[in-house]
Amino acid sequence: MPEPKAASFPKIRGALKFYQIASIITGVMLLLLLAEMILKYSPTHVELFAGGSGGLLWFAPVIVGDGCQWYSLFVPGGMGCDLESTGQTAGGLNLSLFVLVAHGWFYVVYLFACFRVWSLMRWAFPRFIMLALGGIVPLLSFFMEAKVSREVKTYLASREAALAADASDPTTQEAAR
């Protein structure tokens, strides 16, 4: 596997910082999305709204359609089970829907950050898949961020130390002439 060139080290540092920020934001958004899904699809059946006649922050009930069983919300396709939000009638902003959409769009930014680090570090493709999974598996982005940051910083430090040692070694300088 080819190694990154020394000239790309500043780009790698910038890409790593961008990846760290994107990873944390994506992880937090994913946890908020998970909480929203649990509130909506568990027996509580509520969605979070902001503003409107309900107040600053409030939960609106979600009406479950006829014939829905507790398990039908977890089956792909929903077995014809309909959910109807009651919060729109009160004129509020559906924060549950906002979290869903925001995570989806920010996941695209996260994928770009993963691609940038992956391509600059010249890692194998399965590593990119593992990085990408960090945005859809709860808590994985936090663990991946710590692991990748530690690994990239260690790699850069060791390569820079080796390059500095080669530059100060007189036998290497004579061989280069």
KOLKOLVO-878060 format. One record per residue (C-alpha): residue number from 1; residue in three letters; x, y, z. Coordinates in nm, 3 decimals. Each point is the difference from the previous one (the first is absolute). Example, Ala and Ser with C-alpha at 12.3 -4.5 7.8 and 13.67 -1.06 7.14 Angstrom:
BEGIN
+-----+--------+---------+---------+---------+
: num : residu :      c1 :      c2 :      c3 :
+-----+--------+---------+---------+---------+
:   1 :    ALA :   1.230 :  -0.450 :   0.780 :
:   2 :    SER :   0.137 :   0.344 :  -0.066 :
+-----+--------+---------+---------+---------+
//
This chain:
BEGIN
+-----+--------+---------+---------+---------+
: num : residu :      c1 :      c2 :      c3 :
+-----+--------+---------+---------+---------+
:   1 :    MET :   0.000 :   0.000 :   0.000 :
:   2 :    PRO :   0.153 :   0.337 :  -0.095 :
:   3 :    GLU :   0.073 :   0.242 :   0.277 :
:   4 :    PRO :  -0.098 :   0.368 :   0.004 :
:   5 :    LYS :   0.257 :   0.243 :  -0.128 :
:   6 :    ALA :   0.166 :   0.238 :   0.244 :
:   7 :    ALA :  -0.132 :   0.296 :  -0.200 :
:   8 :    SER :  -0.358 :  -0.107 :   0.081 :
:   9 :    PHE :   0.049 :   0.002 :   0.379 :
:  10 :    PRO :  -0.153 :   0.350 :   0.045 :
:  11 :    LYS :  -0.301 :  -0.109 :  -0.209 :
:  12 :    ILE :  -0.033 :  -0.313 :   0.214 :
:  13 :    ARG :  -0.002 :   0.210 :   0.319 :
:  14 :    GLY :  -0.273 :   0.224 :  -0.141 :
:  15 :    ALA :  -0.203 :  -0.298 :  -0.121 :
:  16 :    LEU :   0.037 :  -0.164 :   0.340 :
:  17 :    LYS :  -0.128 :   0.309 :   0.182 :
:  18 :    PHE :  -0.297 :   0.019 :  -0.239 :
:  19 :    TYR :  -0.066 :  -0.373 :   0.053 :
:  20 :    GLN :   0.012 :   0.040 :   0.380 :
:  21 :    ILE :  -0.257 :   0.281 :  -0.005 :
:  22 :    ALA :  -0.226 :  -0.177 :  -0.251 :
:  23 :    SER :   0.023 :  -0.323 :   0.197 :
:  24 :    ILE :  -0.109 :   0.158 :   0.327 :
:  25 :    ILE :  -0.288 :   0.194 :  -0.158 :
:  26 :    THR :  -0.118 :  -0.306 :  -0.193 :
:  27 :    GLY :   0.018 :  -0.216 :   0.313 :
:  28 :    VAL :  -0.203 :   0.248 :   0.204 :
:  29 :    MET :  -0.257 :   0.035 :  -0.279 :
:  30 :    LEU :  -0.025 :  -0.379 :  -0.025 :
:  31 :    LEU :  -0.064 :  -0.029 :   0.375 :
:  32 :    LEU :  -0.269 :   0.269 :  -0.024 :
:  33 :    LEU :  -0.154 :  -0.189 :  -0.292 :
:  34 :    LEU :   0.007 :  -0.323 :   0.198 :
:  35 :    ALA :  -0.176 :   0.171 :   0.293 :
:  36 :    GLU :  -0.259 :   0.145 :  -0.238 :
:  37 :    MET :  -0.065 :  -0.341 :  -0.157 :
:  38 :    ILE :  -0.041 :  -0.162 :   0.341 :
:  39 :    LEU :  -0.248 :   0.268 :   0.108 :
:  40 :    LYS :  -0.200 :  -0.025 :  -0.322 :
:  41 :    TYR :  -0.008 :  -0.376 :  -0.055 :
:  42 :    SER :  -0.008 :  -0.127 :   0.357 :
:  43 :    PRO :  -0.329 :  -0.013 :   0.192 :
:  44 :    THR :   0.043 :   0.367 :   0.101 :
:  45 :    HIS :  -0.074 :   0.113 :  -0.362 :
:  46 :    VAL :   0.106 :   0.365 :   0.027 :
:  47 :    GLU :   0.197 :   0.248 :  -0.213 :
:  48 :    LEU :   0.189 :   0.308 :   0.118 :
:  49 :    PHE :  -0.124 :   0.339 :  -0.120 :
:  50 :    ALA :   0.120 :   0.356 :   0.056 :
:  51 :    GLY :  -0.223 :   0.306 :   0.008 :
:  52 :    GLY :  -0.362 :   0.023 :  -0.095 :
:  53 :    SER :  -0.286 :  -0.024 :   0.244 :
:  54 :    GLY :   0.176 :  -0.277 :   0.198 :
:  55 :    GLY :   0.272 :   0.227 :   0.138 :
:  56 :    LEU :   0.375 :   0.023 :  -0.043 :
:  57 :    LEU :   0.070 :  -0.376 :  -0.007 :
:  58 :    TRP :  -0.276 :  -0.257 :   0.020 :
:  59 :    PHE :  -0.087 :  -0.356 :  -0.093 :
:  60 :    ALA :  -0.287 :  -0.062 :  -0.240 :
:  61 :    PRO :  -0.170 :  -0.338 :  -0.003 :
:  62 :    VAL :   0.025 :  -0.218 :  -0.308 :
:  63 :    ILE :  -0.321 :  -0.181 :  -0.088 :
:  64 :    VAL :   0.055 :  -0.362 :  -0.094 :
:  65 :    GLY :  -0.229 :  -0.132 :  -0.272 :
:  66 :    ASP :  -0.257 :  -0.276 :   0.045 :
:  67 :    GLY :   0.124 :  -0.355 :  -0.006 :
:  68 :    CYS :   0.354 :   0.088 :   0.108 :
:  69 :    GLN :   0.164 :  -0.242 :   0.236 :
:  70 :    TRP :   0.301 :   0.085 :   0.216 :
:  71 :    TYR :   0.228 :  -0.195 :  -0.234 :
:  72 :    SER :  -0.138 :   0.137 :  -0.328 :
:  73 :    LEU :   0.201 :   0.323 :   0.032 :
:  74 :    PHE :   0.323 :  -0.202 :  -0.006 :
:  75 :    VAL :  -0.083 :  -0.209 :  -0.306 :
:  76 :    PRO :   0.131 :   0.138 :  -0.334 :
:  77 :    GLY :  -0.293 :   0.159 :  -0.181 :
:  78 :    GLY :  -0.189 :   0.040 :   0.327 :
:  79 :    MET :  -0.265 :  -0.257 :  -0.097 :
:  80 :    GLY :  -0.231 :   0.284 :  -0.101 :
:  81 :    CYS :   0.039 :   0.175 :   0.334 :
:  82 :    ASP :  -0.049 :   0.377 :  -0.027 :
:  83 :    LEU :   0.122 :   0.264 :   0.242 :
:  84 :    GLU :  -0.152 :   0.346 :   0.008 :
:  85 :    SER :   0.166 :   0.289 :   0.179 :
:  86 :    THR :  -0.231 :   0.237 :   0.186 :
:  87 :    GLY :   0.260 :   0.275 :   0.047 :
:  88 :    GLN :  -0.051 :   0.171 :  -0.336 :
:  89 :    THR :  -0.346 :   0.116 :   0.102 :
:  90 :    ALA :   0.152 :   0.199 :   0.289 :
:  91 :    GLY :   0.233 :   0.186 :  -0.236 :
:  92 :    GLY :   0.337 :  -0.103 :   0.136 :
:  93 :    LEU :   0.330 :  -0.100 :  -0.159 :
:  94 :    ASN :   0.044 :  -0.378 :  -0.005 :
:  95 :    LEU :   0.343 :  -0.040 :   0.162 :
:  96 :    SER :  -0.017 :  -0.376 :  -0.048 :
:  97 :    LEU :  -0.021 :   0.047 :  -0.374 :
:  98 :    PHE :   0.269 :   0.269 :   0.014 :
:  99 :    VAL :   0.241 :  -0.240 :   0.177 :
: 100 :    LEU :  -0.072 :  -0.267 :  -0.261 :
: 101 :    VAL :   0.069 :   0.231 :  -0.293 :
: 102 :    ALA :   0.300 :   0.170 :   0.164 :
: 103 :    HIS :   0.166 :  -0.331 :   0.076 :
: 104 :    GLY :  -0.058 :  -0.116 :  -0.357 :
: 105 :    TRP :   0.165 :   0.307 :  -0.150 :
: 106 :    PHE :   0.280 :   0.010 :   0.252 :
: 107 :    TYR :   0.072 :  -0.366 :  -0.066 :
: 108 :    VAL :   0.092 :   0.105 :  -0.354 :
: 109 :    VAL :   0.249 :   0.251 :   0.146 :
: 110 :    TYR :   0.130 :  -0.275 :   0.230 :
: 111 :    LEU :   0.049 :  -0.233 :  -0.299 :
: 112 :    PHE :   0.201 :   0.271 :  -0.175 :
: 113 :    ALA :   0.217 :   0.040 :   0.311 :
: 114 :    CYS :   0.051 :  -0.377 :   0.016 :
: 115 :    PHE :   0.090 :  -0.012 :  -0.369 :
: 116 :    ARG :   0.250 :   0.281 :   0.038 :
: 117 :    VAL :   0.188 :  -0.162 :   0.290 :
: 118 :    TRP :  -0.020 :  -0.343 :  -0.164 :
: 119 :    SER :   0.134 :   0.118 :  -0.334 :
: 120 :    LEU :   0.279 :   0.214 :   0.144 :
: 121 :    MET :   0.114 :  -0.281 :   0.230 :
: 122 :    ARG :  -0.022 :  -0.249 :  -0.290 :
: 123 :    TRP :  -0.180 :  -0.263 :   0.203 :
: 124 :    ALA :  -0.171 :  -0.309 :  -0.143 :
: 125 :    PHE :  -0.366 :   0.023 :  -0.106 :
: 126 :    PRO :  -0.140 :  -0.208 :   0.291 :
: 127 :    ARG :   0.134 :   0.271 :   0.231 :
: 128 :    PHE :  -0.220 :   0.256 :  -0.179 :
: 129 :    ILE :  -0.305 :  -0.223 :   0.051 :
: 130 :    MET :   0.079 :  -0.022 :   0.372 :
: 131 :    LEU :   0.034 :   0.379 :   0.019 :
: 132 :    ALA :  -0.330 :   0.046 :  -0.185 :
: 133 :    LEU :  -0.179 :  -0.235 :   0.239 :
: 134 :    GLY :   0.088 :   0.242 :   0.279 :
: 135 :    GLY :  -0.280 :   0.229 :  -0.117 :
: 136 :    ILE :  -0.273 :  -0.263 :   0.009 :
: 137 :    VAL :   0.093 :  -0.226 :   0.294 :
: 138 :    PRO :  -0.075 :   0.177 :   0.330 :
: 139 :    LEU :   0.313 :   0.087 :   0.203 :
: 140 :    LEU :   0.239 :  -0.142 :  -0.264 :
: 141 :    SER :   0.097 :   0.346 :  -0.127 :
: 142 :    PHE :   0.135 :   0.094 :   0.344 :
: 143 :    PHE :   0.214 :  -0.313 :   0.021 :
: 144 :    MET :   0.117 :   0.031 :  -0.362 :
: 145 :    GLU :   0.086 :   0.368 :   0.050 :
: 146 :    ALA :   0.222 :  -0.081 :   0.298 :
: 147 :    LYS :   0.166 :  -0.296 :  -0.174 :
: 148 :    VAL :   0.059 :   0.177 :  -0.332 :
: 149 :    SER :   0.128 :   0.317 :   0.167 :
: 150 :    ARG :   0.244 :  -0.192 :   0.216 :
: 151 :    GLU :   0.116 :  -0.213 :  -0.294 :
: 152 :    VAL :   0.049 :   0.289 :  -0.244 :
: 153 :    LYS :   0.179 :   0.221 :   0.255 :
: 154 :    THR :   0.232 :  -0.287 :   0.096 :
: 155 :    TYR :   0.072 :  -0.077 :  -0.364 :
: 156 :    LEU :   0.075 :   0.364 :  -0.084 :
: 157 :    ALA :   0.225 :   0.043 :   0.304 :
: 158 :    SER :   0.199 :  -0.315 :  -0.079 :
: 159 :    ARG :   0.038 :   0.086 :  -0.368 :
: 160 :    GLU :   0.109 :   0.357 :   0.079 :
: 161 :    ALA :   0.253 :  -0.128 :   0.254 :
: 162 :    ALA :   0.137 :  -0.244 :  -0.257 :
: 163 :    LEU :   0.021 :   0.273 :  -0.263 :
: 164 :    ALA :   0.176 :   0.234 :   0.245 :
: 165 :    ALA :   0.248 :  -0.275 :   0.092 :
: 166 :    ASP :   0.071 :  -0.067 :  -0.367 :
: 167 :    ALA :   0.053 :   0.371 :  -0.065 :
: 168 :    SER :   0.251 :   0.032 :   0.287 :
: 169 :    ASP :   0.190 :  -0.322 :  -0.084 :
: 170 :    PRO :   0.317 :   0.091 :  -0.198 :
: 171 :    THR :   0.018 :  -0.343 :  -0.168 :
: 172 :    THR :  -0.348 :   0.047 :  -0.144 :
: 173 :    GLN :   0.093 :   0.345 :  -0.129 :
: 174 :    GLU :   0.314 :  -0.138 :  -0.174 :
: 175 :    ALA :  -0.199 :  -0.284 :  -0.156 :
: 176 :    ALA :  -0.250 :   0.251 :  -0.137 :
: 177 :    ARG :   0.276 :   0.187 :  -0.185 :
+-----+--------+---------+---------+---------+
//
